[in-house]
Amino acid sequence: MTVDELVVAFALARLDNPGLDLEETAEVVVRRVGPEQAVEFAARNLAVRGELRGRAFDSAVEYVLRTVLQLRDDPGV
């Protein structure tokens, strides 16, 4: 999944669940994309953080949230 696709998935999840905070919305995205993509998100996040291990779901949620916030704060990225 590209970053653009991730942002669209996040936006759709946000529209479907307007009462959730950003982290809860990221959790919805990770649940929707399935286990293989969640592991890919976790791997990307752990690579960015320079770590070799971590809980896959939590790391995937952190990746989604970090990506969305980074693009929101600096759209030139």
C-alpha positions in Angstrom: 0.0 0.0 0.0 1.4 3.4 -1.0 1.4 6.4 1.3 -1.3 7.9 -0.8 -3.5 4.8 -0.5 -2.9 4.8 3.2 -4.0 8.4 3.5 -7.2 7.7 1.6 -7.9 4.6 3.8 -7.4 6.8 6.9 -9.7 9.5 5.5 -12.4 6.9 4.7 -12.1 5.4 8.2 -12.3 8.8 9.7 -15.5 9.5 7.8 -17.0 6.2 8.8 -16.1 6.8 12.5 -16.2 10.6 13.2 -16.2 10.1 17.0 -12.9 8.3 17.2 -9.6 10.0 18.0 -6.7 9.7 15.6 -5.1 6.7 17.2 -8.4 4.8 17.3 -8.9 5.7 13.6 -5.4 4.3 12.8 -6.4 1.1 14.7 -9.5 0.8 12.4 -7.3 1.2 9.3 -4.9 -1.5 10.5 -7.8 -3.9 11.2 -9.3 -3.2 7.8 -6.2 -3.8 5.8 -5.7 -7.3 7.2 -2.8 -9.1 8.8 -0.4 -9.1 5.9 -0.5 -5.4 5.4 -0.4 -4.8 9.1 2.9 -6.7 9.3 4.2 -4.6 6.4 3.2 -1.4 8.3 4.9 -2.7 11.4 8.0 -3.6 9.5 8.1 0.0 7.9 7.6 1.5 11.4 10.3 -0.6 13.0 12.7 0.2 10.2 12.1 3.9 10.6 12.7 3.6 14.3 15.8 1.4 13.9 14.4 -1.4 15.9 14.4 -5.1 15.2 11.5 -6.2 17.4 8.1 -4.9 18.5 4.5 -5.9 18.8 3.2 -6.0 15.2 -0.3 -4.5 15.7 0.9 -1.6 17.9 3.8 -0.9 15.6 1.5 -0.9 12.5 -0.9 1.5 14.3 2.0 3.8 15.1 3.1 3.7 11.5 -0.3 4.7 10.2 -0.7 7.5 12.7 2.9 8.8 12.2 2.4 8.8 8.4 -0.9 10.7 8.6 0.4 13.2 11.1 3.6 13.8 9.2 1.7 14.5 6.0 -0.8 16.7 7.8 1.9 18.8 9.4 4.2 19.0 6.3 2.3 18.3 3.1 5.6 18.8 1.1 6.9 15.4 2.4 
